[in-house]
Amino acid sequence: MPARSSEGENGHQTRSLGRHRPPIVLNREPIGTDRQPEKGPSGGDLEGLLSCALLAGDKELGSVVREVDEIAKALRSGASDAQALRVAVHPAVWSAVRHVIVERELRYLALTDDLTCLYNRRGFFAAATQQLKLAQRNKQGVSLFFCDVDNLKKINDAYGHREGDLALVRVADALEGAFRDSDTLARLGGDEFAVLALEASSQDNGAILRRLETSLKKSNAIESRYDLSLSVGVARFDPQHSVSLGQLMERADQAMYEQKRKRPEL
């Protein structure tokens, strides 16, 4: 499991623990917590390596490690072809497996926001671009939600930047509570979040926004010193008249600022 860097002052990194893959990460804790990083598996710990692979959510790598695990079990059971099995579990094999794990961990870190463990801007553009291609191929509508945290500067000024980081983490949790596991969630930077959601016949954007509002209200019931709210703009991708991800984001961004202009108190 990778260690997660939390951001002090909404941008500077310190270490904390987080789950492996974006976009689904719950119960995040940014800087200053008492949680200790879990110890990783030792170099020769077969079950530890298997656990690491499974946590990574990588089916291909998990399959490789499971096969080697079967070899190790056969060794322990005294299989007849023990010499061949010993060759198979040679340290060079494990070195190769660990190399693949590290390589994929680095790729994960490059696409993940340190504070929230959602996709970062780079990861979002990579994942969302592929999702739009798939939607166009399947002639399926997609909605892009562009979200801006209201009054984050006031929260930072009144309660400190650590509280501002916690507010961003709470926003990420609220988004995860409102959207599906299959949707693509990201923190683009600062107080900006984006979600690309495949449309389903059983729900509409209004229903999603109501779920998000409910999720934020639950969060505000826990932290009562200030109200956490979002300005949200929505743009729809029509597979019959496709546009680029950049154009879609521009439309959603404009819709978000239009909503902000209607709320002068912000």
Protein Blocks (a to p, Z undefined) as FASTA:
>chain_A
ZZddddehhlaacdddddfbdcbdghiacehiabdcdddddfklmklmmmmmmmnopakl
mmmmmmmmmmmmmmmnopaklmlmmmmmgfklmmmmmmmmmmmmmmmmmmpcfklopacf
klmmmmmmmmmmmmmmnopacdddddddehklmmmmmnojklmmmmmmmmmmmmmmmmcf
kbccddfbhjbccddddddfkbcfklmmmmmmmmmmmmmmmmmmbccddddddddddfkl
ccdfklmmmmmmmmmmmmmmmmmmZZ
